[in-house]
Amino acid sequence: MQWCHGKPTGRLSPTRLCVFLFFLLRVKPAALHPQCLDFKPPFRPVRELEFCVMYKEFGCCDHEKDQKLMSKYYQIMNNFDYSGFSNCAAFVLELLCQECSPYAAHLFDAEDPSTPLRTIPGLCPDYCSQFWSKCRSTLPHLTDDPNIAQVIEDQTNLCRYLELDDMDYCYPHLLSNQQLTQSLGHVQSDVHGCLQLCLEEVANGLRNPLAFVHANDGTHRFFVAEQIGLVWTYLPDLSRLERPFLNISNVVLTSSWEGDERGFLGLTFHPKYKYNGKLYVYYSVEVGFEERIRISEFHVSANDINVVDHTSERVILEIDEPASNHNGGQLLFGDDGYLYIFTGDGGMAGDPFGRYGNGQNKSALLGKVLRIDVDGNERGPLYRIPQDNPFIHEQGARPEIYAFGVRNMWRCSVDQGDPVTKEGKGRIFCGDVGQNKFEEIDLIEKGRNYGWRAREGFSCYDKKLCANSSLGDVLPIYAYPHKMGKSVIGGYVYRGCEYPNLNGMYIFGDFMSGRLMSLQEDMSTGQWRYSEICMGQDLTCAFPGLINNYHPYIISFAEDEAGELYLLSTRTPSATSPSGVVYKVVDPSRRAPPTQCHYDPLPVRVKSKLIRFVPQETLIGINLPDKNKLEPQPTESYDWLQKLIAALTEVEKVPATPSPSARHSRYKGRRRKNKSRTQSAPKVQNGAVRLVGDEHDRRDRGRVEIFINGEWGTVCDDLWNIENAAVVCRQLGFSFALKAVKNSEFGEGKGFQILLDDVQCEGTESSLLDCRHAGVGTHNCAHYEDAGAICGNSVSTANP
């Protein structure tokens, strides 16, 4: 190749260019993507394999499959004499057992379900050469592929036919590929330690879905509540009943205003719902001129198990709300059978009510964890006080109080305990939303003071109150600063069956930053280890039905009847915006063995019309192989290469912005790089925008930069939504905004001013300057909140 020699020109010498191109074109690292022939992750067999023992610890075969391969092996080897057996037995065993390899889908070229499956695994050239010279006579017994029959006598053609496009995965070299084997079977993480998980869409078109619960009645239905006061029934096949399970939207107090904290806030089923048909709801209501939170009991209809008897409502408790925010909203039953109610501190800022605030005032029900007994309430009082409630004998204290010092706990959960040892069973985890500096995760215990308003996270908020030695508050198990997020969403400890690696992991998130996070308890020290969760990058989520992105506003988490974990989020945080989606959390690194998690839902008699589930979300940033496409001709490849060489040897290149610091993207867990742009450009108009920062230099996505009063700057992602992104995309000549990107996914625009904050567009404006905003140069954010956009000319281009 003559272009790799000669005299240096410009800054980049041909020698360095050759080295760069060699690594670019030849030394691509293998992508860690274990996958079985059923297009699912590998697993650890319950019963030890007897034949394919090299995969007895982790792979794609259970004992039944292993026995079938053994039977096939003996059928094949019965066709050979002693010499053939001694020469070829090992080869035949190895080839058959690659169906058990954790990388079986790659070995058999089956990553794409729409393409034909190989009958012989992909072989490395040296191994294939040995196999051909010794045991090619076994091929007619191993495969009925007619193409192999045509080339069986030609070593070169046969081995070319059996090789893989991606030589990282050929057998047996993949066994010695450290990058593919060193962390096999464990939750994968990127270089920054960010855990790589995936999602599966299970419901969509919801208006601020803020609760997902099950009835624990064996039907495996799940119920999703919308903020406006509607609850929908979903069957195990993900179809939704057209008639709502509950509709109290006519009395629920809320609005279409983004960020309105009032509305239908909580739902839980009685532990004995299967027998008594009781459920409990928590919602905002207006009584006269007063706003209140109401906890009510309902019964399911006697005529239809998929509909609530709306006439059965009995108000268990009402509490006046002095402000429209901090309404709490969690209801749950503990392992003790009592109903727990989590109230907010009454709203405004800093809990300004009374001398010490509602949180520290035990004569008030606001800012508390309440515990009541609702059993046997058909006659007499609607609820009773459990005899071991901690303040039942304290003068002036409300006997319902179980714990206090709470600001606004949003989403709490009961740990179901380790499936085997039951370790951790019954613990209650809560996320408590902070004021100015910190968000926290708490373990709820009887009689404890959780510190608010004296303390926020580990830090003092009210310094005078914090210095009170009699405060006796308990510290959170974890707290994070507002540079990571500004509104914690409590989650669940994973105790499901399908993803064993996640067992014991507490998964939670943040509404404002959209960040997914996890805590894992160190059983030897009792300390909690933090790990961020990123959406799987590269091919990590390239499984049928999985996606690697979610809408940015996380509202809640959930657990189904089988213990699997779900995430609820929305594109626009308004009670009237049908952009909410429910996602199932998936670990692509390892699954449970087949049939281990099998359950048979009890039949459900359906009287309403069923609406079939149609997924809308897509895997982004991944081009799955399409074997039906023609390979590009050599001339095209050469032209591309010449363009790359020319681009790399250009001297006059000036970057539009400084290189961003490395950071996590909550959608793909990847670092981003900036585009380069030349200085030669026409005169820029006020309000002009550009997209920069995509590592693949795609013009349809990037960090939004805007030109105002002679300078380029960035836009803060506070209130950033799809309507804002649509204005940018249309300004750049695209038809649609496919995604409003937050949290500086395309890098931080350091070195530039933040020119716009709190942008609110209708979507029809000609530029962001025509939208409502805080004022040019006025902001209360930092570059880690730089906004971005992904644009397109059709909705289908969401999977670029």
C-alpha positions, 0 to 999 in steps of 0.5 A: 500500500503505497500511501503508507510510505513517503514524506510527512505532510502537515501535522499527521505523518503517513507513518502515524496515519498508518498506525492509526488506520491499522488499529481503526480497521483491524484491531476492534475490541471484542464486544462482550455480548453473551447470548444463547440460541434462543436469543436470551442471556446464558445461565448457570445450570441447576443440575450439573451437566454430564456431557458438555462439562466445559460449560457446567458452570455457565452457558446455554444448556440445562441438563435436558439439552446436555443429554440430547447433545450426548445422545446425538454424539453417540449416534454420530460416533457409532458410524466410525471404527476405533481409529475414527473414534480416537481421531474425531471424538474430541472434535465432534464433542467440541462442535456439538457442545458449542450450542452450550457456549455462553456465546452460542448465538455468535458462534452460530451467527444467530444474533439476528433472529431473522437470518438462517442459523448455522449448523456448524459453529464458526471455526478459527482457521487453524482449528478448521485446518486441523479438523479438515485434515483429520475429521472432515468425514464427520461433517455429513453426520453433523450437518445437512447444509448443502453448501458444506457438501459442495466444499467439503473436499476443498480445505480453503473453501470449507474453512472460509465458509465456516469462518465468522465475520467477527473473528473475536468469536471464532472457536476455540480462540474465544476461550482464550480471549480475556476480554470475553471471558474475564467477567463472564456471568457477572453484571457488566460495567463500563470503565467507570464502574457504571453497571450495564443493564437493559429495559423491556417496554411493557406499557405505554401511552400513560399520563404520569404513571406513578404507581404500579402494583399487583394484587398478590392473588395469583392472577399476575395482573398488574395495575398502573395508576395515572396521576389524574385518578385512573387505574388500569388493569394489565393482564400477564400478556401485557394487554390492557382492559379498555375499562379502567379498574378505578376512575376517581378523576372527577374528585382528584385534585391535580392540574396539567401544570408540569411538576404539580405534586397533587393528584392520585398518589398511591395505591395498595392492595390488602394482603388478603385481597384475594379473600376480602377484595379490599384496596386503599388509595391516597389522593389529593382532594379539595374540600370547600376551599381547603386542600387535603390528602385523603386515604380511602378504602374501596372494595372490588366489584362483586360482579367483575374482578377487574373493576372497583365498586366505586360506591364502596369508598370509605374515607379512612383518614383526611389531613389538611395540606397547607400548601400544594407541594410535599404531599407524600403519597406512599401506601404499603402493607408491612410484613406485620399486616399493618397499613403504612402511610407516608405523608409529606411535611406540608409543603412550601420550603424548609418546613416553616410550620410551627416552632420546629416544623411539622416533621419534628412535631409529633402532634401533627400527622404531616412529615411522618410515617403512620401505621394503622390497623385496618383489619376488622373495620367493617363495624366500629372504627375505620382503623385501630392503633397497633398496640406497639406503635412507639408513641401511643403513650406519649402525651400530645403525640398522635398515636398513629405515628410510627416514625417522624422527621420526614420531608417528602418520602416518595416511593417506599418499598418492603424488601421481600428478602433473599429467596433462599435465606430470607435475609433482609425480609420486611425491611422498608426502604424510602427515598426522602426528597431533599431541600437545597443540597442532598437527597437520601435513602432511609431504612424505616424503623419504629420510633426513629427520627429521620432528622428533617428539618434539623438535617438534610441528608448527612448535613445540618439544615436548621443549624440551631435545631441540628445542634440539639443533643436530644434530637436523636436522629438516625442518618440515611444509609445513603445521600447524594448531592444535587449535582447528581440529582434533585429529586430522589425516587425510592426503588426496590431491592431486587428479589426476583427469579429471572436475574440472579445477579441482581439479588439484594441490589437496591435500585432507585433513581432521580426525577430531575436528572433521570439518573439510575442508581443502585446500592448493595449492602456489604454483609460483613460491614453493614455498609452500602456500596453505590454504583451508577446504572447506565443503559447497556452500550454497544451490543449489550442490549442487542437482544430481541425486545430489549432497549437501551433508553428511557424517558428522562423523568423517572416517576416511580419503581415497581415490583410485580407478583413474581418479584421482577423490577420495573421503572416508570418514567415519562417524556413530559411530567404532566398529568395530561401528557400521554408520554409515560412508559413502564419498563421492565429492568433486565440484566443481559449478563445472566438469566435464571435457568429455563423453567426455574421461573415458570408460573401459571397465572390463575385465569381471569374472566374478562368482561371488558374489551382488550387492547393489545400491547404495541411497543413504541420504544426502540433500541438506539445507537445500534445497527444490528447486522442485516445479512440480506444487504449486499456487501459494499464493493471494494471501490466504495471501501477505497473511496471511504478510506481515501476520504478518511485519510484526507480528513485526518491529514487536514491541518486547519481544523478548529474545534467548536467547543473544548473537549468535554470531560468524561461523564456517564450518560444515563441512556447509554453509559458512554463517553461522548466526543465533540465534532470538529468544525472549521472556522469558515462560516457565514454570518451567524444570526441571533438565535441560530442553533447547532448540535455538537458532541456526538462521538460518531459525528452525526449531524442529527444529534448532539448538545444544543448550542445557541448563538446570542448577541455575538457568542455561542453558549449552551442551554440548561436542561431544567424543564427541557422537553420534546417540544423544546427539542422540536424547535431546535430540530425544525430550525436545523431542517429536520421534521421531528425531534426524536428525543430531548436529551438531558444530563449532558449526554453529549458532553459538557460545553465547558468554556462557554456561557450557559445562555438559556435556562428554564426554556418552555416552548409550545413546539411551534416557535421559530427559535428558542429565543421565542420560547419562555425562558429565565432570560439570556444569561440567567440560570441556576445550573451547571454544564453537567445539565447541558441539554441536547437533542436527537432529530430525524425526518421520520419517527422510524429513524429513532433507531439510527 
